[in-house]
Amino acid sequence: MPADLRWREWMNRIEAVLFAAPRPVEREALARVIGRDASIDLLIDDIREALRGKPYDVVGVAGGWAFRTRTTYADAIATSAAVPDRGVDLTLNEAMVLASIAYHQPVTRAGVSEILGREVSRDVIGALRDKNMITAGPRSPTAGAPFTYVTTKGFLEHFGLDTLRDLPNLEALQDAGLLSKTGSGEGAEGLQSLPFRVADVDESS
């Protein structure tokens, strides 16, 4: 097969796999369908170029790649009611705990309590674990060796992040007044600038 046709075939295979996959597809999986000698990164670049002007794109998510609609069309998708809501509802308290863990991981429950300036209950930690947002990390070297907590790959996938480096810059949010520097809950509206959706529920839960 001529080189240009082979390259197009590889692009088509990658697109087919990404289209069919319910989760982001990692490099190893794509290498199995095009071979290890082909440059996956260059193929993804060419696919993205071919999709220029389309309402969807191929983006890096949680260490892999996935099709995602462009944000310009978010309102049209929501208005259509044709796509099930796959959002994770977080109480304000859960969102603040999740943000603290995301930016300070690995961190213990006591560490999160110190960051927020108030006690964080085991129930909140359990709720975030049930929603696949956090999981247990390495034990802390402090007295009693308590568990630390870290965010999951599901956290990255749900919020469309490739790595934790894609989180908004915390200091920039604080300097802009969008997030409290005190950790006391003041400025909690700044969580709306983070990739978290806060549910319209009791903030104390």
C-alpha positions in Angstrom: 0.0 0.0 0.0 1.4 3.5 -0.9 2.6 5.5 2.1 -0.1 8.1 1.8 -2.9 5.6 1.7 -1.4 3.6 4.6 -1.3 6.9 6.6 -4.9 7.5 5.8 -5.8 4.0 6.8 -4.1 4.5 10.1 -6.0 7.7 10.7 -9.2 5.9 9.9 -8.4 3.1 12.3 -7.7 5.5 15.2 -10.9 7.5 14.5 -12.9 4.3 14.4 -11.5 3.1 17.8 -12.1 6.5 19.4 -15.6 6.7 18.0 -16.5 3.3 19.3 -14.8 3.5 22.7 -16.9 4.6 25.7 -13.8 5.8 27.6 -10.6 7.6 26.6 -8.2 5.3 24.6 -4.6 5.1 25.8 -1.6 4.9 23.6 -1.0 1.2 24.1 -4.5 0.4 22.7 -4.0 2.5 19.6 -0.5 1.0 19.0 -2.2 -2.4 18.8 -4.3 -1.3 15.8 -1.7 0.6 13.8 1.6 -0.9 14.9 4.4 0.5 17.1 6.4 2.1 14.3 3.7 4.7 13.5 3.7 8.1 15.3 0.4 8.2 17.1 1.0 11.9 18.0 1.4 12.9 14.4 -1.6 10.8 13.4 -3.7 12.5 16.1 -2.5 15.9 14.8 -3.6 15.1 11.3 -7.0 13.8 12.5 -7.5 17.1 14.4 -6.5 19.1 11.4 -9.1 17.1 9.3 -11.7 17.9 11.9 -11.1 21.7 11.8 -14.5 23.3 11.4 -16.4 20.3 12.7 -18.4 20.6 16.0 -16.2 17.9 17.6 -12.5 17.3 18.1 -10.0 14.7 19.4 -8.6 15.8 22.8 -6.2 14.4 25.4 -8.2 13.1 28.4 -6.8 11.2 31.4 -3.7 10.0 29.6 -5.5 8.9 26.4 -7.6 10.4 23.6 -11.3 10.8 23.1 -13.8 12.6 20.9 -15.3 15.7 22.5 -17.8 18.2 21.2 -16.6 21.8 21.1 -17.8 24.0 23.9 -19.4 26.3 21.4 -22.1 23.7 20.9 -22.7 22.9 24.6 -26.0 25.0 24.7 -27.3 23.3 21.5 -26.6 19.9 23.0 -28.3 20.8 26.3 -31.3 22.3 24.6 -31.8 19.2 22.5 -32.2 17.0 25.6 -31.0 14.2 23.4 -27.9 13.5 25.5 -28.2 12.0 29.0 -26.8 14.2 31.8 -23.6 12.4 32.9 -22.6 15.1 35.3 -21.5 14.4 38.8 -23.4 16.4 41.3 -21.3 17.7 44.2 -22.5 19.6 47.2 -20.6 22.8 47.9 -18.8 21.0 50.8 -17.8 18.1 48.6 -16.6 20.5 45.9 -14.4 22.4 48.4 -12.9 19.1 49.7 -12.4 17.8 46.2 -10.6 21.0 45.1 -8.4 20.8 48.2 -7.4 17.3 47.5 -6.9 18.0 43.8 -4.4 20.8 44.5 -2.7 19.4 47.5 -2.6 15.6 46.9 -1.6 13.3 48.4 -3.2 14.8 51.5 -4.8 13.3 54.6 -8.3 14.1 55.8 -6.7 16.1 58.7 -4.7 18.0 56.1 -7.8 18.9 54.2 -9.5 20.0 57.4 -6.5 22.2 58.0 -6.7 23.7 54.5 -10.4 24.4 54.9 -10.2 25.6 58.5 -12.9 23.2 59.7 -13.4 19.5 60.3 -14.0 17.3 57.2 -16.1 14.3 57.9 -15.5 10.7 56.9 -18.9 10.9 55.2 -17.7 13.5 52.7 -14.6 11.5 51.9 -16.8 8.4 51.5 -19.2 10.3 49.1 -16.3 11.5 46.9 -14.9 7.9 46.8 -18.3 6.6 45.9 -18.5 9.1 43.0 -15.1 7.9 41.8 -13.5 11.3 42.3 -10.9 10.3 44.9 -9.2 7.2 46.1 -6.7 6.2 48.9 -3.1 7.3 48.3 0.1 6.3 50.1 0.1 6.4 53.9 1.3 9.6 55.4 4.7 9.4 57.2 3.1 11.2 60.1 2.2 9.6 63.4 -0.3 6.8 63.0 0.4 6.6 59.2 -3.1 7.8 58.2 -4.2 7.3 54.6 -3.8 10.1 52.2 -6.2 10.8 49.3 -5.6 11.5 45.7 -7.8 12.1 42.7 -8.7 9.3 40.3 -8.4 8.8 36.6 -12.2 9.1 36.6 -11.7 12.6 38.0 -9.5 13.6 35.0 -11.9 11.9 32.6 -15.0 13.5 33.9 -13.6 17.0 33.9 -11.8 16.6 30.6 -8.3 17.0 32.0 -5.4 15.2 30.4 -3.2 15.5 33.6 -3.4 17.4 36.8 -1.2 20.1 35.2 -4.3 21.1 33.3 -6.0 22.3 36.5 -6.6 26.1 36.6 -3.6 27.8 38.3 -4.6 28.1 41.9 -2.5 31.2 42.7 -3.9 33.0 39.6 -7.5 32.3 40.8 -6.6 33.6 44.3 -4.9 36.7 42.9 -8.0 37.4 40.8 -10.2 37.1 43.9 -12.0 34.1 42.5 -11.0 31.8 45.3 -10.4 32.5 48.9 -6.8 32.4 50.3 -8.1 31.8 53.8 -9.5 28.3 53.2 -12.4 29.2 55.5 -15.1 28.9 52.8 -15.2 32.6 51.9 -15.0 33.0 48.2 -16.4 29.6 47.6 -18.1 30.9 44.5 -14.7 30.7 43.0 -15.2 27.0 42.8 -17.3 27.8 39.7 -14.0 28.7 38.0 -12.7 25.2 38.7 -14.0 22.2 36.7 -16.6 21.3 39.3 -20.3 21.4 39.1 -21.9 22.3 42.4 -25.3 20.8 43.0 -28.2 22.9 44.2 -28.4 21.1 47.6 -27.8 21.7 51.2 -24.3 23.1 51.6 -23.8 21.5 54.9 -24.1 17.9 53.6 
